[in-house]
Amino acid sequence: MKKTLLILSLLAIFNSTFAQSNLETFPVLKGSYMGQKLPGLSPELFAPNIISNGLANRDVAISPDGKEMYFTMHTARFQYAIIVCSKLVNGSWTKPEIVPFATDSRYKYLEPALSYDGQKLFFVSDRPKDGSKEPVAEDIWVVDRKNDTWGEPYNLGAPVNFEGGDFFPSLTKDGTLYFTRNELEGRISNIYR
């Protein structure tokens, strides 16, 4: 019952933030970079009241052509997390929608990272890779772009994924994957490539 209430609260937050039936809820954003000014030398809040809206939003990934933006929304204490996407269509940004592969509320989906060519989207999830139903330690997953949609996600497996949690995928132009791993003993995280 408690899990169902948390799922419903996440969906309520998502729907109240980006209500599908109320066009005033999500502003009309035109142009590149979600209509925001380009970053400068001083840190600034990104997309105030849009992505940086006081909710638990994080992990922004922008496609190489600048026409897609992915980010994570999650509930307090990280019990539930989803990846949403907004696209630049006909000069305006769409209201963020949950990506198709992240709709199973039994599992967390977070930390999107796009490959340099935009044809792969890496993310972190606690979904099991063996077909069981119980969440597992977080692993890094990837989904391939097929035409204009995403295919089925697959787990990267070893040597990237390990018995502890694996997080924060980040890719370089040459395809090198950087990520963090929580070691099994203690609360130590290391960066790997």
C-alpha positions as CSV (number, residue, x, y, z in Angstrom):
1,M,0.0,0.0,0.0
2,K,2.8,2.4,0.9
3,K,4.6,1.7,-2.4
4,T,1.4,2.4,-4.3
5,L,0.9,5.7,-2.5
6,L,4.5,6.8,-3.4
7,I,4.0,5.8,-7.0
8,L,0.8,7.8,-7.1
9,S,2.5,10.8,-5.5
10,L,5.3,10.7,-8.1
11,L,2.8,10.6,-10.9
12,A,0.8,13.4,-9.3
13,I,3.9,15.6,-9.0
14,F,4.8,14.8,-12.6
15,N,1.3,15.5,-13.8
16,S,0.9,18.7,-11.8
17,T,4.2,20.0,-13.0
18,F,3.7,19.1,-16.7
19,A,-0.1,18.6,-16.9
20,Q,-1.1,17.2,-20.2
21,S,-4.4,19.0,-20.3
22,N,-3.3,22.5,-19.3
23,L,-1.2,24.3,-21.8
24,E,-0.4,27.1,-19.3
25,T,1.4,24.6,-17.0
26,F,4.4,24.2,-19.3
27,P,5.5,27.5,-20.9
28,V,6.1,28.0,-24.6
29,L,9.8,27.7,-25.0
30,K,11.3,28.6,-28.4
31,G,14.8,28.2,-29.9
32,S,17.9,26.3,-29.0
33,Y,18.9,25.4,-25.4
34,M,15.2,25.3,-24.3
35,G,15.1,29.1,-24.9
36,Q,17.6,29.7,-22.2
37,K,20.7,31.9,-22.6
38,L,23.9,30.0,-23.2
39,P,26.1,29.3,-20.1
40,G,28.8,31.7,-19.2
41,L,31.7,31.7,-16.8
42,S,29.6,32.0,-13.7
43,P,27.2,29.2,-12.5
44,E,23.6,29.9,-12.9
45,L,20.4,28.0,-12.3
46,F,19.3,26.2,-15.5
47,A,15.8,26.7,-16.8
48,P,14.3,28.3,-13.6
49,N,10.7,27.2,-12.9
50,I,11.0,24.7,-15.8
51,I,13.6,22.0,-15.1
52,S,15.0,23.8,-12.0
53,N,11.5,24.1,-10.5
54,G,12.0,23.2,-6.8
55,L,11.3,19.5,-7.3
56,A,13.9,16.7,-7.2
57,N,15.0,17.1,-10.8
58,R,18.6,16.4,-11.9
59,D,20.9,14.7,-14.5
60,V,20.3,16.8,-17.6
61,A,21.5,15.3,-20.9
62,I,21.3,17.3,-24.1
63,S,21.4,15.6,-27.5
64,P,24.3,16.5,-29.8
65,D,22.0,18.4,-32.2
66,G,20.5,20.3,-29.3
67,K,16.9,19.1,-30.1
68,E,16.3,16.8,-27.1
69,M,16.7,17.2,-23.4
70,Y,16.5,14.3,-20.9
71,F,16.5,14.6,-17.1
72,T,15.6,12.7,-14.0
73,M,12.6,13.4,-11.7
74,H,12.5,11.6,-8.4
75,T,10.6,11.5,-5.1
76,A,12.1,12.4,-1.8
77,R,14.7,9.9,-0.5
78,F,15.0,8.5,-4.0
79,Q,12.4,5.8,-3.7
80,Y,11.1,6.4,-7.2
81,A,12.8,8.0,-10.2
82,I,11.9,8.5,-13.8
83,I,13.6,9.9,-16.9
84,V,11.7,12.5,-18.9
85,C,12.3,14.0,-22.3
86,S,11.5,17.3,-24.0
87,K,12.0,17.8,-27.7
88,L,12.4,20.8,-30.0
89,V,9.6,20.4,-32.5
90,N,8.8,23.1,-35.1
91,G,10.8,25.6,-33.1
92,S,9.1,25.0,-29.7
93,W,9.9,22.6,-26.8
94,T,7.4,20.0,-26.0
95,K,6.2,19.3,-22.4
96,P,8.5,16.7,-20.9
97,E,7.2,13.1,-21.1
98,I,8.4,9.9,-19.5
99,V,10.6,8.0,-21.9
100,P,9.0,4.7,-23.0
101,F,11.6,2.4,-21.4
102,A,11.2,4.0,-17.9
103,T,7.5,3.6,-17.2
104,D,7.7,0.5,-15.0
105,S,7.2,2.1,-11.5
106,R,8.7,-0.9,-9.7
107,Y,12.1,0.3,-10.7
108,K,14.2,3.5,-10.7
109,Y,15.5,5.1,-13.9
110,L,18.0,8.0,-13.6
111,E,21.2,9.6,-14.8
112,P,20.7,9.7,-18.6
113,A,23.8,10.2,-20.7
114,L,23.9,10.3,-24.5
115,S,26.7,9.0,-26.7
116,Y,28.5,11.6,-28.8
117,D,26.5,10.7,-31.9
118,G,23.2,10.6,-30.0
119,Q,22.5,7.0,-31.0
120,K,22.8,5.5,-27.6
121,L,21.3,6.6,-24.3
122,F,23.0,5.3,-21.2
123,F,21.1,5.4,-17.8
124,V,21.1,3.8,-14.4
125,S,18.3,1.5,-13.1
126,D,17.7,-1.0,-10.4
127,R,15.6,-3.2,-12.7
128,P,16.7,-6.8,-12.7
129,K,18.4,-8.2,-15.8
130,D,17.4,-11.8,-15.2
131,G,13.6,-11.4,-15.6
132,S,12.8,-11.5,-11.9
133,K,10.6,-8.8,-10.4
134,E,12.5,-7.5,-7.4
135,P,14.8,-4.4,-7.7
136,V,18.5,-5.1,-7.6
137,A,21.7,-3.0,-7.0
138,E,21.8,-0.2,-9.6
139,D,23.5,-1.0,-12.9
140,I,24.2,0.9,-16.1
141,W,21.9,0.2,-18.9
142,V,21.9,1.4,-22.6
143,V,19.2,1.8,-25.2
144,D,19.9,2.2,-28.9
145,R,18.1,4.7,-31.1
146,K,16.1,3.0,-34.0
147,N,14.9,5.6,-36.5
148,D,13.4,8.2,-34.2
149,T,12.5,6.0,-31.3
150,W,14.4,4.1,-28.6
151,G,14.7,0.3,-28.7
152,E,14.7,-2.1,-25.8
153,P,17.2,-1.4,-23.0
154,Y,19.9,-3.8,-22.2
155,N,22.3,-4.2,-19.3
156,L,26.0,-3.4,-20.0
157,G,27.1,-6.4,-17.8
158,A,30.6,-7.0,-16.7
159,P,33.2,-5.5,-16.5
160,V,31.2,-2.3,-16.1
161,N,28.5,-3.5,-13.8
162,F,29.5,-5.1,-10.5
163,E,27.7,-6.4,-7.4
164,G,27.7,-3.0,-5.9
165,G,25.8,0.0,-7.4
166,D,27.1,1.5,-10.6
167,F,26.3,5.1,-11.4
168,F,26.8,8.3,-13.3
169,P,27.6,7.1,-16.8
170,S,29.4,9.7,-18.9
171,L,30.9,9.3,-22.4
172,T,33.6,10.9,-24.3
173,K,33.8,11.6,-28.1
174,D,36.0,8.5,-28.6
175,G,33.4,6.3,-26.8
176,T,35.2,6.0,-23.4
177,L,32.7,5.4,-20.6
178,Y,33.4,6.9,-17.2
179,F,31.2,5.8,-14.3
180,T,31.3,5.5,-10.5
181,R,30.9,2.3,-8.5
182,N,29.9,1.8,-4.9
183,E,32.3,-0.8,-3.4
184,L,30.6,-3.6,-1.5
185,E,32.5,-2.9,1.7
186,G,31.9,0.5,3.2
187,R,30.5,3.6,1.6
188,I,33.4,4.2,-0.8
189,S,32.8,5.2,-4.4
190,N,35.5,5.2,-7.1
191,I,35.6,6.5,-10.6
192,Y,36.3,4.0,-13.4
193,R,36.6,4.1,-17.2
